[in-house]
C-alpha cells in the first residue's frame, strides 16, 4: 500500500504493529487483514473517484461498507494447483 499519503500509511503501520505486539496475531493473520484493507482502500478510491486520505476515510459509513461487501471479488488467486 505504498501509494497512500504518509498519514494514512502511518496509521496502517501502527495498526499492524498493534495486531502483532498487543493482540499477538500471527504473521499470516496480519497479512490477511492487510490484504482485506488493501482491497477496501482500492474499492474506496474507485467508489469515491479520489485518492485515499484521512478526511475520506472519516466519511466511510454503512452504505459504503455494504457496497464494498457486495462488490464481486475474484478468488482465482486462491485456487489450488
N, C-alpha and C positions, 0 to 999 in steps of 0.2 A: 504494500500500500504506500509506495513511495511518492505518489503524485498528490498527496494530501498536504494541506497547509501545516506548518510546523506545530501550531497549537493543537490541531486535531491529532496529528501523529504522536505528539507528546502524551495526550490523554490515552491513546490506544496503548502506547508503550507502558504507561503506568498501570493500566487495566491488566495487561498481560503479566506484568511483574506481580501484581496483586494476586492474580489467579495462581501463579506458580508458588509464590512465597507464603501468602496468607491462607489461601484455600488449598494449597498443595495438590493442584490439578496436575495430571501427568502432562508430559510434553505433547503427546498426541491429542489430549483434550484441548489444550491451549491452541494447538494448531487448527483443530476443527472449529473452535469458536472463532479463530481468526479468519478462516475461510468463510464462515457464515457472515461475519461482519463485512468482509470484502464484497461478498455478493450483495449485501444490503446497501452498502455505500455506492456500488456500481448502479444498482437499481435506482437509488435516490438521486444520483446525478442525472440519469436518463429521465426519471419521473419529473424532476423539478427543472430540468433543462439548464442547470447551472452547476458550477463547481461546488464541492463539499466544503463547508466551513461551519463554525460553531453556531452562527445565527440560523442557518438552515437546519442543523441538527436539533436545535431547540424548538423548531416548528413541527417536528415529527409528531403526528397524532395517530389515533387508532385507525383512521381511514388510510393513512399512508402505510402503516404496518400491515393492514389487511390486504392492501393492494400488492405489497411485496410478497406476502404469503400465498396469494392467489396466482402470482406470476409463475408460469411454467419454468421448471428447472431442468437442465439437461443432465441426466445421470449417466451418460455414456462413459465418463471417466471412471465410474465405479465398477464397470463390467470386469468380471474375472476372465483372465486369458488362459 
